[in-house]
């Protein structure tokens, strides 16, 4: 039994290292998203812990956070880094990345069994069913994906992007709370509010000019 547990721990450590490495590769495609995948993974872990999820599930959510944008590998740089408004066709290319990410990861049976693939596919679904790629709603969206959706949005809003400046932390928080029940799961938003101080400190470590307290 002890040997089996040790084997599982070793396997999970390797999965995490691989996920973190792939996340860095994704972020390297765009100077505006440096460390985005790592930040999403760490914020998602805090949220999962705040929801009192089992540690095994917390670790799975953390891995999925690192990998959530892996489908962007298949999006042309001219679209991904475009400074202006996207055309409808370009927006469809961006919207394809969650499904593409799931397809990239699906051959790794361990990630499918852990639920990582499903989380990656669904991280742009909305609680009200208006998201993509499948239009899932409510609890039909994997819980890990609902957690990553909040972490992803927080990180994205705090980063300067070609099409808009970065928000400050309080403005990003207000936006997330305002979208509770529509874009985001209210239970995840409640965990977000409870973890606000820790999230402020966490996101500050990713920004030299952000407040650390």
One Martini backbone bead per residue (centre of mass of N, CA, C, O) as a GRO file, in nm:
protein
  213
    1UNK     BB    1   0.059   0.062  -0.022
    2UNK     BB    2   0.303   0.252   0.011
    3UNK     BB    3   0.414   0.208  -0.275
    4UNK     BB    4   0.166   0.311  -0.428
    5UNK     BB    5   0.173   0.594  -0.309
    6UNK     BB    6   0.457   0.665  -0.409
    7UNK     BB    7   0.396   0.632  -0.708
    8UNK     BB    8   0.177   0.848  -0.722
    9UNK     BB    9   0.351   1.087  -0.627
   10UNK     BB   10   0.557   1.067  -0.856
   11UNK     BB   11   0.361   1.101  -1.090
   12UNK     BB   12   0.248   1.380  -1.004
   13UNK     BB   13   0.517   1.528  -1.013
   14UNK     BB   14   0.564   1.482  -1.317
   15UNK     BB   15   0.305   1.612  -1.418
   16UNK     BB   16   0.363   1.892  -1.303
   17UNK     BB   17   0.629   1.947  -1.449
   18UNK     BB   18   0.512   1.923  -1.733
   19UNK     BB   19   0.292   2.138  -1.709
   20UNK     BB   20   0.478   2.377  -1.641
   21UNK     BB   21   0.647   2.361  -1.900
   22UNK     BB   22   0.413   2.396  -2.104
   23UNK     BB   23   0.313   2.666  -1.997
   24UNK     BB   24   0.571   2.823  -2.073
   25UNK     BB   25   0.552   2.768  -2.376
   26UNK     BB   26   0.291   2.917  -2.423
   27UNK     BB   27   0.371   3.201  -2.304
   28UNK     BB   28   0.615   3.247  -2.511
   29UNK     BB   29   0.433   3.342  -2.758
   30UNK     BB   30   0.356   3.589  -2.549
   31UNK     BB   31   0.459   3.873  -2.388
   32UNK     BB   32   0.167   3.929  -2.240
   33UNK     BB   33   0.171   3.606  -2.102
   34UNK     BB   34   0.368   3.597  -1.885
   35UNK     BB   35   0.297   3.357  -1.642
   36UNK     BB   36  -0.006   3.288  -1.670
   37UNK     BB   37  -0.024   2.980  -1.611
   38UNK     BB   38   0.098   2.995  -1.329
   39UNK     BB   39  -0.105   3.191  -1.206
   40UNK     BB   40  -0.355   3.019  -1.254
   41UNK     BB   41  -0.264   2.773  -1.096
   42UNK     BB   42  -0.230   2.918  -0.819
   43UNK     BB   43  -0.515   3.040  -0.799
   44UNK     BB   44  -0.670   2.772  -0.826
   45UNK     BB   45  -0.556   2.645  -0.573
   46UNK     BB   46  -0.666   2.850  -0.372
   47UNK     BB   47  -0.964   2.806  -0.442
   48UNK     BB   48  -0.979   2.502  -0.384
   49UNK     BB   49  -0.898   2.530  -0.089
   50UNK     BB   50  -1.134   2.731  -0.017
   51UNK     BB   51  -1.345   2.479  -0.090
   52UNK     BB   52  -1.245   2.212   0.049
   53UNK     BB   53  -1.090   2.028  -0.122
   54UNK     BB   54  -0.936   1.771  -0.202
   55UNK     BB   55  -0.605   1.740  -0.251
   56UNK     BB   56  -0.619   1.582  -0.514
   57UNK     BB   57  -0.797   1.796  -0.662
   58UNK     BB   58  -0.616   2.037  -0.627
   59UNK     BB   59  -0.385   1.918  -0.802
   60UNK     BB   60  -0.545   1.892  -1.062
   61UNK     BB   61  -0.618   2.188  -1.096
   62UNK     BB   62  -0.328   2.286  -1.109
   63UNK     BB   63  -0.251   2.137  -1.367
   64UNK     BB   64  -0.478   2.256  -1.547
   65UNK     BB   65  -0.383   2.547  -1.522
   66UNK     BB   66  -0.117   2.511  -1.678
   67UNK     BB   67  -0.292   2.379  -1.945
   68UNK     BB   68  -0.538   2.557  -2.047
   69UNK     BB   69  -0.364   2.698  -2.313
   70UNK     BB   70  -0.242   2.479  -2.513
   71UNK     BB   71  -0.420   2.540  -2.774
   72UNK     BB   72  -0.249   2.800  -2.865
   73UNK     BB   73  -0.045   2.651  -3.041
   74UNK     BB   74  -0.275   2.651  -3.289
   75UNK     BB   75  -0.243   2.963  -3.294
   76UNK     BB   76  -0.169   3.215  -3.464
   77UNK     BB   77   0.033   3.478  -3.397
   78UNK     BB   78  -0.130   3.696  -3.557
   79UNK     BB   79  -0.375   3.648  -3.365
   80UNK     BB   80  -0.267   3.633  -3.068
   81UNK     BB   81  -0.093   3.931  -3.120
   82UNK     BB   82  -0.306   4.120  -3.194
   83UNK     BB   83  -0.367   4.466  -3.139
   84UNK     BB   84  -0.644   4.447  -3.250
   85UNK     BB   85  -0.930   4.373  -3.370
   86UNK     BB   86  -1.103   4.100  -3.431
   87UNK     BB   87  -1.217   3.899  -3.642
   88UNK     BB   88  -1.446   3.659  -3.671
   89UNK     BB   89  -1.237   3.446  -3.764
   90UNK     BB   90  -1.028   3.495  -3.540
   91UNK     BB   91  -1.214   3.436  -3.300
   92UNK     BB   92  -1.258   3.138  -3.377
   93UNK     BB   93  -0.964   3.058  -3.330
   94UNK     BB   94  -0.961   3.122  -3.031
   95UNK     BB   95  -1.216   2.943  -2.950
   96UNK     BB   96  -1.059   2.664  -3.023
   97UNK     BB   97  -0.849   2.612  -2.783
   98UNK     BB   98  -0.993   2.419  -2.581
   99UNK     BB   99  -1.039   2.181  -2.776
  100UNK     BB  100  -0.747   2.158  -2.870
  101UNK     BB  101  -0.630   2.098  -2.593
  102UNK     BB  102  -0.784   1.836  -2.547
  103UNK     BB  103  -0.664   1.692  -2.797
  104UNK     BB  104  -0.366   1.704  -2.710
  105UNK     BB  105  -0.417   1.549  -2.420
  106UNK     BB  106  -0.586   1.283  -2.466
  107UNK     BB  107  -0.347   1.063  -2.506
  108UNK     BB  108  -0.320   1.116  -2.196
  109UNK     BB  109  -0.463   0.908  -1.982
  110UNK     BB  110  -0.406   1.041  -1.705
  111UNK     BB  111  -0.551   1.314  -1.774
  112UNK     BB  112  -0.826   1.194  -1.826
  113UNK     BB  113  -0.867   1.045  -1.551
  114UNK     BB  114  -0.827   1.312  -1.373
  115UNK     BB  115  -0.977   1.561  -1.559
  116UNK     BB  116  -0.802   1.765  -1.722
  117UNK     BB  117  -0.925   1.762  -2.005
  118UNK     BB  118  -1.207   1.866  -1.924
  119UNK     BB  119  -1.108   2.134  -1.804
  120UNK     BB  120  -0.977   2.249  -2.058
  121UNK     BB  121  -1.231   2.241  -2.244
  122UNK     BB  122  -1.416   2.420  -2.006
  123UNK     BB  123  -1.279   2.713  -1.926
  124UNK     BB  124  -1.503   2.881  -2.135
  125UNK     BB  125  -1.733   2.831  -1.980
  126UNK     BB  126  -2.056   2.920  -1.860
  127UNK     BB  127  -2.290   2.923  -1.615
  128UNK     BB  128  -2.522   3.028  -1.838
  129UNK     BB  129  -2.429   2.889  -2.133
  130UNK     BB  130  -2.245   3.126  -2.309
  131UNK     BB  131  -2.015   2.958  -2.390
  132UNK     BB  132  -1.712   2.767  -2.468
  133UNK     BB  133  -1.779   2.512  -2.704
  134UNK     BB  134  -2.076   2.377  -2.572
  135UNK     BB  135  -2.270   2.533  -2.367
  136UNK     BB  136  -2.237   2.492  -2.082
  137UNK     BB  137  -2.391   2.450  -1.749
  138UNK     BB  138  -2.319   2.468  -1.448
  139UNK     BB  139  -2.263   2.138  -1.334
  140UNK     BB  140  -2.170   2.048  -1.627
  141UNK     BB  141  -1.927   2.185  -1.534
  142UNK     BB  142  -1.641   2.138  -1.429
  143UNK     BB  143  -1.516   2.244  -1.142
  144UNK     BB  144  -1.228   2.308  -1.236
  145UNK     BB  145  -1.323   2.499  -1.465
  146UNK     BB  146  -1.468   2.706  -1.279
  147UNK     BB  147  -1.207   2.785  -1.134
  148UNK     BB  148  -1.027   2.863  -1.378
  149UNK     BB  149  -1.205   3.091  -1.488
  150UNK     BB  150  -1.136   3.287  -1.257
  151UNK     BB  151  -0.828   3.278  -1.266
  152UNK     BB  152  -0.802   3.364  -1.564
  153UNK     BB  153  -0.948   3.637  -1.546
  154UNK     BB  154  -0.770   3.768  -1.341
  155UNK     BB  155  -0.501   3.752  -1.492
  156UNK     BB  156  -0.593   3.896  -1.752
  157UNK     BB  157  -0.678   4.170  -1.619
  158UNK     BB  158  -0.373   4.218  -1.495
  159UNK     BB  159  -0.295   4.232  -1.794
  160UNK     BB  160  -0.138   4.346  -2.058
  161UNK     BB  161  -0.280   4.405  -2.370
  162UNK     BB  162  -0.299   4.497  -2.698
  163UNK     BB  163  -0.625   4.596  -2.642
  164UNK     BB  164  -0.538   4.658  -2.325
  165UNK     BB  165  -0.511   4.750  -2.016
  166UNK     BB  166  -0.452   4.704  -1.706
  167UNK     BB  167  -0.587   4.617  -1.417
  168UNK     BB  168  -0.670   4.648  -1.111
  169UNK     BB  169  -0.746   4.451  -0.853
  170UNK     BB  170  -1.022   4.578  -0.769
  171UNK     BB  171  -1.151   4.582  -1.051
  172UNK     BB  172  -1.134   4.277  -1.098
  173UNK     BB  173  -1.307   4.196  -0.857
  174UNK     BB  174  -1.566   4.341  -0.941
  175UNK     BB  175  -1.605   4.181  -1.202
  176UNK     BB  176  -1.635   3.901  -1.079
  177UNK     BB  177  -1.875   3.961  -0.893
  178UNK     BB  178  -2.067   4.066  -1.124
  179UNK     BB  179  -2.041   3.755  -1.267
  180UNK     BB  180  -2.214   3.615  -1.077
  181UNK     BB  181  -2.414   3.364  -1.238
  182UNK     BB  182  -2.298   3.393  -1.528
  183UNK     BB  183  -1.991   3.331  -1.575
  184UNK     BB  184  -1.990   3.242  -1.267
  185UNK     BB  185  -1.962   3.058  -0.994
  186UNK     BB  186  -2.075   3.144  -0.688
  187UNK     BB  187  -1.892   2.953  -0.519
  188UNK     BB  188  -1.625   3.060  -0.636
  189UNK     BB  189  -1.667   3.359  -0.566
  190UNK     BB  190  -1.678   3.315  -0.264
  191UNK     BB  191  -1.387   3.208  -0.247
  192UNK     BB  192  -1.259   3.458  -0.364
  193UNK     BB  193  -1.345   3.654  -0.140
  194UNK     BB  194  -1.203   3.489   0.093
  195UNK     BB  195  -0.909   3.503  -0.085
  196UNK     BB  196  -0.824   3.795  -0.157
  197UNK     BB  197  -0.560   3.846  -0.001
  198UNK     BB  198  -0.400   3.607  -0.121
  199UNK     BB  199  -0.437   3.693  -0.419
  200UNK     BB  200  -0.294   3.961  -0.401
  201UNK     BB  201  -0.020   3.846  -0.319
  202UNK     BB  202   0.019   3.654  -0.552
  203UNK     BB  203  -0.008   3.856  -0.793
  204UNK     BB  204   0.226   4.039  -0.693
  205UNK     BB  205   0.460   3.829  -0.765
  206UNK     BB  206   0.401   3.892  -1.094
  207UNK     BB  207   0.452   4.210  -1.006
  208UNK     BB  208   0.664   4.467  -0.953
  209UNK     BB  209   0.419   4.709  -0.928
  210UNK     BB  210   0.270   4.553  -0.716
  211UNK     BB  211   0.114   4.491  -0.443
  212UNK     BB  212   0.216   4.293  -0.139
  213UNK     BB  213  -0.044   4.348   0.081
   0.00000   0.00000   0.00000
